[in-house]
Amino acid sequence: HWIFGGDGWAYDIGYGGLDHVLASGENVNVMVFDTEVYSNTGGQSSKATPAAAIAKFAASGKKTKKKDLGMMAMSYGYVYVAQISMGADKNQ
């Protein structure tokens, strides 16, 4: 089973549901598309936005650091976390 969602869902709006699924121990795959802002609503900062980043409603830079969603997921002990970057060098 696969669940796909953006960072606004995973880090903020739907985090409670995501945490519930991870805690259940069910065999499920989750892919989070992390753009570090609420992309669907114009780029407002979210808990996925890094500290000091400039976004809508954070013109002087976001004051708090980015939530470490991967580390939180790994705290369950049976969750595997991986990440990729679209700009990564495929020869690495």
Buried (B, 14 or more C-beta within 10 A) or exposed (E): EEBEBBBBBBBBBBBEEBBEBBEEEEEEEBEBEBBBBBBEEEBBBBBBBEEEBEBEEBEEEBEEEBBEBBEBBBEEEEBEEEEEEEEEEEEE
